[in-house]
Amino acid sequence: MEEQGLVYGRNPVEELLETSKRKINKILVAKGVKQDNKIKKIISSAKENSILLQEVPKEKLNTMVQGNHQGVIALVADIEYAELDDIRKKLSKKEEPQLIIMLDSIEDPHNLGAIIRTAEVAGADAIMIPKRRSASVTPLVEKVSTGAVEYIPIVRVTNLTDTIKKLKDDGFWIYGAEGSGYTHYFNTDYAEKTVLIFGGEGKGISQIVKKNCDELIKIPILGKINSLNVSNAASISIFEVVRQRILKKQINA
């Protein structure tokens, strides 16, 4: 059974030890697990930081999480979500181009974890998700993100529409990724302050959120299947923003 307060998998636990400010109560390592470099590093780091290290049967770890724990689980305090006002204040002082990823009712933890990973790799400034009808950051999400949740601020907001209006007041341009969009994602000139919105599996972006977008973008579909997995669509769109910004930087250099 999956529980809050767990981080599992070798990469996520390693990232946790290296970067997280969360309190780590205990690390469980499966008896007989292959002592590769990552496991050795985790054990060494735990000892250096006086974190309780316990060797337990693999079967015990199997009962704690649903996914592949790779022989190691950390028991930690729950992740702390960032505050919207804090993110807005921080970005108001940033001179470089800004990118926020907003997710409208992404319910699959695998998709959420994959998007968090992509957003962090792309250097996004924050991820925003609704408090209701949305996956939250669970141990499975942390595992899929390969520890990216430790690096990128994640904000839970009560109302996406109100949040969009506040971000517009801050100068952000809002792009909704939607199959019914009227501009291909690669033909869009993204603003210096960009919000990319991706909708839930099978549902897309809600009508009220769509109405508050400045532009709706789409990925061309040439095959017989009429859509991409949302995490794949997010990766394509996010890195188009990155590509354009790198190109502009090179031109202006």
Buried (B, 14 or more C-beta within 10 A) or exposed (E): EEEEEBBBBBBBBBBBBEEBEBEBEEBBBBEEBEEEEBBEBBBEBBEEEEBEBEEEEEEEBEEBBBBEBBBBBBBBEEBEBBEBEEBBEBBEEEEEBBBBBBBBBBBBBBBBBBBBBBBBBBBBBBBBBBEEEBBBBBBBBBBBBBBBBBBBBBBBBEEBEEBBEBBBEBEBBBBBBBBEBEEEBEEBEBBBBBBBBBBBBEEBBBEEBBEBBEBBBBBEEEEEEEEBEBBBBBBBBBBBBBEBBEEBEEEEE
